[in-house]
Amino acid sequence: MALGIGWRRWLEECVAHCADPGLLVGVLDVSAKSLVQYALDSVAALREAGLAAA
């Protein structure tokens, strides 16, 4: 949920400050990939911590 709220706010800021559609698409593409990688890394770290605790 927090990631969704942060993503929505980021979208609003990017759209408000970027007049170049091509640049906007590039920024959002890089941002989305980064957000997905962060989520995947977080899940992996939690899984590893759970396995280590078991």
N, CA, C and O atoms as CSV, one atom per row, in Angstrom:
chain,resi,resn,atom,element,x,y,z
A,1,MET,N,N,0.814,-1.192,0.000
A,1,MET,CA,C,0.000,0.000,0.000
A,1,MET,C,C,0.852,1.247,0.000
A,1,MET,O,O,0.581,2.176,-0.762
A,2,ALA,N,N,1.877,1.295,0.835
A,2,ALA,CA,C,2.747,2.472,0.889
A,2,ALA,C,C,3.441,2.689,-0.452
A,2,ALA,O,O,3.601,3.827,-0.893
A,3,LEU,N,N,3.854,1.603,-1.098
A,3,LEU,CA,C,4.482,1.751,-2.408
A,3,LEU,C,C,3.508,2.343,-3.419
A,3,LEU,O,O,3.890,3.169,-4.249
A,4,GLY,N,N,2.265,1.923,-3.348
A,4,GLY,CA,C,1.244,2.456,-4.251
A,4,GLY,C,C,1.010,3.944,-4.037
A,4,GLY,O,O,0.851,4.697,-4.997
A,5,ILE,N,N,0.988,4.361,-2.797
A,5,ILE,CA,C,0.794,5.778,-2.479
A,5,ILE,C,C,2.003,6.584,-2.965
A,5,ILE,O,O,1.852,7.651,-3.559
A,6,GLY,N,N,3.189,6.063,-2.705
A,6,GLY,CA,C,4.397,6.738,-3.157
A,6,GLY,C,C,4.468,6.832,-4.673
A,6,GLY,O,O,4.868,7.858,-5.223
A,7,TRP,N,N,4.073,5.748,-5.347
A,7,TRP,CA,C,4.086,5.734,-6.813
A,7,TRP,C,C,3.125,6.776,-7.363
A,7,TRP,O,O,3.459,7.508,-8.294
A,8,ARG,N,N,1.935,6.842,-6.788
A,8,ARG,CA,C,0.937,7.810,-7.257
A,8,ARG,C,C,1.452,9.242,-7.094
A,8,ARG,O,O,1.290,10.069,-7.991
A,9,ARG,N,N,2.064,9.527,-5.963
A,9,ARG,CA,C,2.614,10.870,-5.713
A,9,ARG,C,C,3.737,11.174,-6.695
A,9,ARG,O,O,3.829,12.289,-7.208
A,10,TRP,N,N,4.587,10.193,-6.959
A,10,TRP,CA,C,5.672,10.362,-7.914
A,10,TRP,C,C,5.120,10.660,-9.307
A,10,TRP,O,O,5.622,11.547,-9.997
A,11,LEU,N,N,4.091,9.923,-9.721
A,11,LEU,CA,C,3.458,10.174,-11.016
A,11,LEU,C,C,2.951,11.610,-11.103
A,11,LEU,O,O,3.183,12.297,-12.098
A,12,GLU,N,N,2.268,12.054,-10.069
A,12,GLU,CA,C,1.728,13.420,-10.059
A,12,GLU,C,C,2.836,14.454,-10.201
A,12,GLU,O,O,2.700,15.413,-10.960
A,13,GLU,N,N,3.934,14.264,-9.473
A,13,GLU,CA,C,5.053,15.211,-9.533
A,13,GLU,C,C,5.706,15.203,-10.912
A,13,GLU,O,O,6.011,16.258,-11.466
A,14,CYS,N,N,5.916,14.014,-11.460
A,14,CYS,CA,C,6.541,13.921,-12.781
A,14,CYS,C,C,5.689,14.604,-13.844
A,14,CYS,O,O,6.205,15.370,-14.658
A,15,VAL,N,N,4.399,14.333,-13.839
A,15,VAL,CA,C,3.500,14.929,-14.828
A,15,VAL,C,C,3.426,16.446,-14.654
A,15,VAL,O,O,3.356,17.183,-15.638
A,16,ALA,N,N,3.442,16.908,-13.408
A,16,ALA,CA,C,3.353,18.349,-13.146
A,16,ALA,C,C,4.597,19.103,-13.596
A,16,ALA,O,O,4.512,20.286,-13.925
A,17,HIS,N,N,5.757,18.439,-13.617
A,17,HIS,CA,C,7.006,19.144,-13.881
A,17,HIS,C,C,7.689,18.780,-15.190
A,17,HIS,O,O,8.787,19.265,-15.462
A,18,CYS,N,N,7.077,17.954,-15.990
A,18,CYS,CA,C,7.720,17.528,-17.232
A,18,CYS,C,C,6.806,17.798,-18.427
A,18,CYS,O,O,5.745,17.190,-18.564
A,19,ALA,N,N,7.233,18.708,-19.274
A,19,ALA,CA,C,6.438,19.060,-20.453
A,19,ALA,C,C,6.778,18.192,-21.664
A,19,ALA,O,O,6.028,18.169,-22.639
A,20,ASP,N,N,7.894,17.486,-21.605
A,20,ASP,CA,C,8.348,16.661,-22.726
A,20,ASP,C,C,7.828,15.234,-22.549
A,20,ASP,O,O,8.305,14.513,-21.673
A,21,PRO,N,N,6.858,14.815,-23.368
A,21,PRO,CA,C,6.289,13.472,-23.220
A,21,PRO,C,C,7.318,12.351,-23.332
A,21,PRO,O,O,7.227,11.360,-22.608
A,22,GLY,N,N,8.284,12.490,-24.219
A,22,GLY,CA,C,9.316,11.455,-24.368
A,22,GLY,C,C,10.164,11.323,-23.122
A,22,GLY,O,O,10.475,10.213,-22.693
A,23,LEU,N,N,10.537,12.444,-22.543
A,23,LEU,CA,C,11.313,12.424,-21.304
A,23,LEU,C,C,10.487,11.833,-20.172
A,23,LEU,O,O,10.992,11.052,-19.365
A,24,LEU,N,N,9.223,12.208,-20.117
A,24,LEU,CA,C,8.338,11.695,-19.066
A,24,LEU,C,C,8.245,10.174,-19.133
A,24,LEU,O,O,8.323,9.494,-18.110
A,25,VAL,N,N,8.077,9.650,-20.335
A,25,VAL,CA,C,8.001,8.195,-20.499
A,25,VAL,C,C,9.302,7.548,-20.024
A,25,VAL,O,O,9.269,6.525,-19.340
A,26,GLY,N,N,10.440,8.131,-20.377
A,26,GLY,CA,C,11.723,7.586,-19.953
A,26,GLY,C,C,11.885,7.605,-18.444
A,26,GLY,O,O,12.323,6.619,-17.851
A,27,VAL,N,N,11.537,8.716,-17.824
A,27,VAL,CA,C,11.646,8.840,-16.359
A,27,VAL,C,C,10.745,7.823,-15.670
A,27,VAL,O,O,11.163,7.158,-14.722
A,28,LEU,N,N,9.516,7.703,-16.146
A,28,LEU,CA,C,8.586,6.763,-15.516
A,28,LEU,C,C,9.000,5.309,-15.756
A,28,LEU,O,O,8.779,4.453,-14.899
A,29,ASP,N,N,9.593,5.030,-16.907
A,29,ASP,CA,C,10.071,3.674,-17.176
A,29,ASP,C,C,11.178,3.290,-16.199
A,29,ASP,O,O,11.136,2.217,-15.596
A,30,VAL,N,N,12.164,4.164,-16.044
A,30,VAL,CA,C,13.261,3.889,-15.111
A,30,VAL,C,C,12.728,3.798,-13.681
A,30,VAL,O,O,13.143,2.930,-12.913
A,31,SER,N,N,11.810,4.692,-13.331
A,31,SER,CA,C,11.240,4.697,-11.983
A,31,SER,C,C,10.482,3.410,-11.693
A,31,SER,O,O,10.618,2.835,-10.613
A,32,ALA,N,N,9.688,2.960,-12.649
A,32,ALA,CA,C,8.911,1.729,-12.455
A,32,ALA,C,C,9.826,0.524,-12.270
A,32,ALA,O,O,9.591,-0.312,-11.398
A,33,LYS,N,N,10.874,0.437,-13.094
A,33,LYS,CA,C,11.808,-0.680,-12.964
A,33,LYS,C,C,12.492,-0.660,-11.603
A,33,LYS,O,O,12.694,-1.705,-10.985
A,34,SER,N,N,12.842,0.522,-11.149
A,34,SER,CA,C,13.492,0.658,-9.846
A,34,SER,C,C,12.548,0.248,-8.719
A,34,SER,O,O,12.955,-0.445,-7.787
A,35,LEU,N,N,11.303,0.672,-8.802
A,35,LEU,CA,C,10.319,0.335,-7.775
A,35,LEU,C,C,10.067,-1.168,-7.720
A,35,LEU,O,O,9.977,-1.750,-6.639
A,36,VAL,N,N,9.955,-1.783,-8.872
A,36,VAL,CA,C,9.743,-3.237,-8.924
A,36,VAL,C,C,10.949,-3.965,-8.337
A,36,VAL,O,O,10.787,-4.921,-7.579
A,37,GLN,N,N,12.155,-3.521,-8.683
A,37,GLN,CA,C,13.354,-4.168,-8.148
A,37,GLN,C,C,13.422,-4.018,-6.633
A,37,GLN,O,O,13.801,-4.955,-5.931
A,38,TYR,N,N,13.059,-2.843,-6.129
A,38,TYR,CA,C,13.028,-2.611,-4.683
A,38,TYR,C,C,12.065,-3.590,-4.008
A,38,TYR,O,O,12.400,-4.185,-2.984
A,39,ALA,N,N,10.877,-3.756,-4.579
A,39,ALA,CA,C,9.896,-4.673,-4.001
A,39,ALA,C,C,10.410,-6.107,-4.025
A,39,ALA,O,O,10.276,-6.830,-3.037
A,40,LEU,N,N,10.992,-6.520,-5.135
A,40,LEU,CA,C,11.531,-7.879,-5.233
A,40,LEU,C,C,12.664,-8.106,-4.236
A,40,LEU,O,O,12.728,-9.150,-3.587
A,41,ASP,N,N,13.554,-7.128,-4.120
A,41,ASP,CA,C,14.664,-7.249,-3.166
A,41,ASP,C,C,14.151,-7.311,-1.729
A,41,ASP,O,O,14.687,-8.053,-0.905
A,42,SER,N,N,13.118,-6.534,-1.431
A,42,SER,CA,C,12.546,-6.540,-0.082
A,42,SER,C,C,11.940,-7.896,0.257
A,42,SER,O,O,12.140,-8.410,1.358
A,43,VAL,N,N,11.207,-8.469,-0.674
A,43,VAL,CA,C,10.600,-9.781,-0.458
A,43,VAL,C,C,11.688,-10.838,-0.272
A,43,VAL,O,O,11.574,-11.709,0.591
A,44,ALA,N,N,12.736,-10.759,-1.080
A,44,ALA,CA,C,13.833,-11.732,-0.959
A,44,ALA,C,C,14.526,-11.606,0.388
A,44,ALA,O,O,14.861,-12.614,1.010
A,45,ALA,N,N,14.744,-10.376,0.844
A,45,ALA,CA,C,15.397,-10.178,2.144
A,45,ALA,C,C,14.534,-10.700,3.284
A,45,ALA,O,O,15.049,-11.300,4.227
A,46,LEU,N,N,13.230,-10.478,3.203
A,46,LEU,CA,C,12.325,-10.983,4.230
A,46,LEU,C,C,12.305,-12.525,4.234
A,46,LEU,O,O,12.263,-13.158,5.289
A,47,ARG,N,N,12.334,-13.089,3.059
A,47,ARG,CA,C,12.341,-14.562,2.948
A,47,ARG,C,C,13.621,-15.125,3.561
A,47,ARG,O,O,13.582,-16.092,4.321
A,48,GLU,N,N,14.743,-14.518,3.227
A,48,GLU,CA,C,16.011,-14.992,3.766
A,48,GLU,C,C,16.054,-14.844,5.294
A,48,GLU,O,O,16.564,-15.721,5.990
A,49,ALA,N,N,15.525,-13.751,5.802
A,49,ALA,CA,C,15.493,-13.545,7.249
A,49,ALA,C,C,14.613,-14.593,7.915
A,49,ALA,O,O,14.944,-15.101,8.986
A,50,GLY,N,N,13.488,-14.916,7.277
A,50,GLY,CA,C,12.603,-15.944,7.805
A,50,GLY,C,C,13.256,-17.314,7.818
A,50,GLY,O,O,13.104,-18.074,8.774
A,51,LEU,N,N,13.987,-17.625,6.752
A,51,LEU,CA,C,14.676,-18.910,6.679
A,51,LEU,C,C,15.788,-18.991,7.708
A,51,LEU,O,O,16.003,-20.043,8.311
A,52,ALA,N,N,16.498,-17.888,7.914
A,52,ALA,CA,C,17.587,-17.876,8.880
A,52,ALA,C,C,17.051,-18.027,10.304
A,52,ALA,O,O,17.711,-18.624,11.154
A,53,ALA,N,N,15.874,-17.496,10.564
A,53,ALA,CA,C,15.275,-17.581,11.890
A,53,ALA,C,C,14.708,-18.975,12.183
A,53,ALA,O,O,14.548,-19.364,13.340
A,54,ALA,N,N,14.413,-19.704,11.128
A,54,ALA,CA,C,13.778,-21.023,11.300
A,54,ALA,C,C,14.734,-22.098,11.664
A,54,ALA,O,O,14.332,-23.249,11.837
